[in-house]
Amino acid sequence: MSSVYPVSRPRRLRRTPALRSLFQETEVQLSSLVLPIFVEEEVSDYVPVSAMPGVVRIPEARLAFEIERYAKAGIQFVMTFGISHHLDEAGSDTWHENGLVARMARICKETVPEMIVMSDTCFCEYTTHGHCGVVHDNGVDNDATLVNLGRQAVVVARAGADFIAPSAAMDGQVQAIRAALDGAGFTDTAIMAYSTKFASAFYGPFREAGGTALKGNRKSYQMNPMNRREAIRESLLDEQEGADALMVKPAGAFLDTIRDIREATHLPLAAYQVSGEYAMIKFAAAAGAIDERQIVRETLGAIKRAGADIILSYFAMDIAEQGF
């Protein structure tokens, strides 16, 4: 054979669909996807989220119906976010036994007991100021917020949640929640920490979906998106505090961080494909600029390839019903 022709021909393994499937290195399966859902109390109709086409706020009265629908489609995991009509300065509805946070978990588990329920544990959707904790003159009071996070965690664990998912970005929150859970006898309730949570512009559409009335910003307690080493440190601190799983949020713009943390820990690692990532794909597809199904496949594949074991994505139900 002439030396002008290559000896190694990677194209041999791409020749047919069957070969391409056989040698595909990364798989994204429904069993690794978590569907985030928004549940609103005291409304009778679904409320479309204009910034997130296809996403709605579910009326609490319809939550059981939706959980059954998700389960029939093959969804096994949900993350619950509540839109409360009972706001105050502290978000106290979250630590009431019959508050919205507890009711969401209870409805999900009573409707489909095998559904794994992850309860977003924070205060931004339950406070008048929209911050993630107790606000004093100098900003959010970290340690006062820890006490309230523990109270919320115990209430939602008692309601049946499988995972507490603290997203408040308070220092020491995992340790405080673990102590509160263990002290109340919930030693088997797991913690999926939002361990590396950036103060990101990609959260924009979530503000409408979650109904948060944020005053100011969260840059004093969420991470600077420009910091790589600090991102690793944040997650390793949560591991030391007793987290059962870690998370990077957002996902798509922080694939390097996902890889860094994957290499630094043996804990399960989640990544959250957030509202802004979802919205960009949806609006670009609606404009005819991209093929939505292919882009979803590629973006989720990139998150998996970077090292995430679990992906939270608003596309999970689309995938369950339509595949890639």
Summary of the structure (lengths in Angstrom):
residues: 324
radius of gyration: 20.6
end to end distance: 41.7
largest distance: 78.9
contacts: 1085
relative contact order: 0.13
helix: 44%
strand: 19%
